[in-house]
């Protein structure tokens, strides 16, 4: 399973993670069983994590390639530029009037007396691939679940996508111990997991994760605007690294609520996975016990309790990729 | 009416039988004026209000402008607020990004000061967006305040919680030029020590943002202002203490109700208040309890044409605002209040202050008396002493009162029980880089926290890894956060804390609120609600309690020459046993109460006093119980000299009947779980007892006095106390402990 570069190729997924066994209804008994089973083992033996050292200390990293197809919306700049309301000062009424006058897209307004200059600068942004600035413009006039944002994502190559998810010791200011990025590539999807072997490795782990994230062009999360991204930034600030990620950010929770919300019972990722994406998980650690399981691992060095968390986290980022494709389907179908 | 005429008139009242034991005239003092240098626009503002700066204000302003940290201890109404607002506004006018943080011990004070600042801001044509930022500030409003307000008013409890989110305060902290702390004499004892640690955490974060603001402190008069300021903040200070504002003649009367035994002290207090109000003197009466404030207001109103209202902390903020306003504007002619009105809320000066019962410290007494006096007009203060030995002592020895030093404020930044919690909090704010934490060395405490799994060392410093919220686990003071809501017809009438509810809102208790009587129908301790109905009964109720101490676990012993002292966990319980129904001073009914005891567990150090000693005391015709009780009080007085605490931080208990025979004396920490004070003195109990003996023996008084055996917070009204018995007991113990 291990290739020389340390990237493992898996089929449909988590072979060694599914070695966990039955008893999925009682997390504590599960923990006991895991502790027993992996009693004399350690994290490096049981998983493909390897130790990385950077300027801030040691951290654990693992990358796995999943053979799963991924398609971006594949939009062209002009698909977005048909929305005249991108120009500051043009609202629904004016757009209506201008369209009746024959101006169907923003580029067509470049010669317009009043709107020419503004139209030109917007066209420049989109055609020159200044995705960050383009995102800034869209954010000003659109709400966070507007399909134009999905179209914007489509302007990027799939290798620029970063589906992000984190696992923390609490809900506000406690340490982050696990971060993940799912990055679509030519032959599938790469899942990166950055793990703090102990809490004093948090900073090195955050830095390793941030370095990867800075290489990519678009962040996609589930409730990451409220939780994941500010949380990461806060923990980096705690260590004296004031960082603000300037990537365009699509929070898939907002799209889910708007476009899929009516068909489901609630918008928790688990529910969406089951009802919309058709993904069933095996034994899963309830979120509220994640810190407890990590704590046990930390105190004993026994990797047992950590394995279901790693599996859970891995599935989280993969589900996000699936969810994005579903959302693309639902928002852009027919409106391209 | 002229104050001196009023005093003469008092002597003609039917109920006057020579109660005026002493009249002290504090002579008028002319004002001294001074000049300070600051922005023209502020000078114009002051001129337009007819304000000339007193020399002490000018001096303070100049010192602050020179860049020094300053502590001002001139009395209330001497214009302290202006002394720090002027330099702050001066900076605001001349530096567009400058910020200032004002900290007050209570929310009521915060809001009061906001008004003052807004007035100055408007007059100076500034746009500072001054705002209060505390527990009551809605979440949605907070980001804007942090971003835009150049003056933020808050309190230590808030700062304690906000520091963890300091990155949200970055702009504010980076530009912070002044930190103003008002009423700092309240930051003493364990509470003060906690506040001192919060300040150190704040300073550490300010340093992180390269910020180094000046500190300006304001305080009531205490014996050690410079030491206190330096302990609290950890920097050196300049002191402005001389009051150069003008004062009119202040007639200070010592009133002894015992001269007229037919009228209780409370009754006489209310008669005094009505008399003064009827003679057109705006009067403020300070009482020792919230209930008495209501009763005095109620009784006095019965004899005056003008209303006399009550004022206390449990009222809703809107009610309190209304009363303060009416006082300031002169509309409200009489108020009976608890010491909630002692702190600097602006109510203007009054003509007369009645102090009903010695408030426990000289500092408080002068704070309360300081409310009397309008500009340079004559004013009147009446101190009504109650029957207990402490009050009576002052009545009989007025010189002791007037010449006595104010109390010392004590702060301890070395008690690990206090510091460790703050070190953990600090680790949630920024990794704690080394063992030097702003000038103190806390390496032992840091090691302990690492061992406990609360902190973990990283290459960047120690980080917090506990699975609890650090700031929630550290309580700045002992005030129980559980409040009881008093509900009438579904509406909130007022709030009170649990202890108060047991005492005053038990089932069938009468509850006075703004002159209206309510009867408590039901006290639901689980839901924390007391339901009342409006009933005009003609009596009031008063509950009685019994205190008990029980040893839960002995943890260590200390062997001295022939005696062993013990240390361990105890539970102190107060049980409300019954209540009386009274019409004025007459008891018309007594009923039992069925309430669980109010208990708290703490740590205590105790020793037994053998039966033979107590029998010898009896043989001498002295009172063994009085002797033990006196030893307990004196021991509590002495402890602050050994343990860097405040006498209000510890409690005591003594008994003539110990289970193993003889008697016993216990001292304990006044904090749930203990705070390390008695643990510290347990080791050196022999030294303490020796000093206690010296204290009592050397005291010139005959039967006892506040300097030796009278305690300001004795639950038994300082009865029974026997000075000679105490001396004998301590001398006999000396033989067994190995001292003297």
Contacts between the chains, C-beta under 8 A, distances in Angstrom:
chain1	res1	chain2	res2	distance
A	56	B	459	7.0
A	56	B	460	7.5
A	57	B	458	7.5
A	57	B	459	5.4
A	169	B	465	7.8
A	169	B	467	7.0
A	170	B	467	7.4
A	173	B	164	5.8
A	173	B	165	7.9
A	173	B	428	6.1
A	174	B	467	7.6
A	175	B	463	7.2
A	175	B	465	6.7
A	198	B	456	7.5
A	199	B	456	5.5
A	199	B	458	7.9
A	199	B	463	6.7
A	199	B	465	4.8
A	200	B	456	5.1
A	200	B	457	6.5
A	200	B	458	3.8
A	200	B	459	7.6
A	200	B	463	6.7
A	201	B	458	7.9
A	202	B	458	7.6
A	202	B	463	7.3
A	203	B	458	6.7
A	203	B	459	7.9
A	203	B	460	6.0
A	234	B	167	6.9
A	237	B	167	4.7
A	238	B	429	8.0
A	238	B	430	6.8
A	238	B	431	7.3
A	238	B	463	7.9
A	239	B	431	6.8
A	239	B	460	5.7
A	240	B	430	7.6
A	240	B	460	7.4
A	242	B	167	7.6
A	291	B	467	6.5
A	295	B	467	6.8
